[in-house]
């Protein structure tokens, strides 16, 4: 049932003011071009996060590298640095061009955050970073650690006992909870993850196997965060990681841009005025894609164009940014159910902190129907032997959406590079991944038959 009043105004007033709302409310796929998008220099006048803060986050991750290499064997090869490959997906590019009757100029690359060690998703960046920062603060305040120490000492029993006196809590649809739960338990913290109804069972099971307390809710993400925050406020020794408002999460994600720059240079890919970069980022509450986009803007300024991708049933960032109300408005306010198979993106209310920060930096937002996520998942396995979870395929539709929209300046520049950010998948159990693949095969066959 459609609402009649939204934020004190009649629904038809909203629809007149923002005509795209009609399609959004009908859960149709849309592309929203941000009318507030400004030049980097203009936009940064309103932003109070600095490049120095991102550099501090990068330095902190380097300090913790010896510790991570010691306690997570999968990071030994990278010497404790949590990073993912950047690969060209030329077969997928050809398939998309042929099936959608478009031309994707130059290279199509996949940033494989599904392969990030420890947590197997983009959340290994921000989530793990904030826990490490908190651990460092506690240990240094107690005179147990200095920045000059070899941080591998934190793996000793003495430190585990020290950290066991403190707690970490977070609200999550799944992947953030995984990253925070795994690293917090390893360090020695007591940890509670408040999980929304959208969270997959295997994620809850994995967390519990690591000694994490999982509290389940029958409602959505916002309720899990609200309850987690409320319970954490009762205990001074509990640090609540606030996915909706955390600057530390944001900074941890932003570091990714500097790692990506090195990878592009190694691949001899230029990014400048004549070689624009397009980046497509799946978006839930906004912290991960927001931090990455901000880092990219710091580096490439007006030569990078960042687009968020959301499910048609959970377009919270699109609605928040389009109306300018950010976290004051939700998809449910407009009668949209916030029910999607893309569990990591099943968020009804976007982060106001991220929305306001990127208000003049983000190029736009597009939405994708769930069925396409499964079809793209199947094709990526067939053509590139890469296995992602459904939510991680949201960005894959970006080049298609932009190619079909002729208002996009520069998009048809033959020197453009396109990066789809793959946000998760490597920890998905084999049987679950098989079910995803089979659903994609069924939907693809059905689509062919229906034609």
PyMOL commands that set and color helices and strands:
alter all, ss='L'
color gray80, all
select helices_A, chain A and resi 11-17+21-25+40-46+51-71+73-75+90-100+113-115+123-141+151-155+157-163+175-187+201-209+221-232+247-266+287-303+316-323+326-328+331-334+343-345+352-357+370-384+390-403+430-450
alter helices_A, ss='H'
color red, helices_A
select strands_A, chain A and resi 5-6+9-10+31-33+86-88+107-112+167-172+190-195+213-216+238-241+277-282+304-311+364-368+417-422
alter strands_A, ss='S'
color yellow, strands_A
deselect
rebuild
show_as cartoon
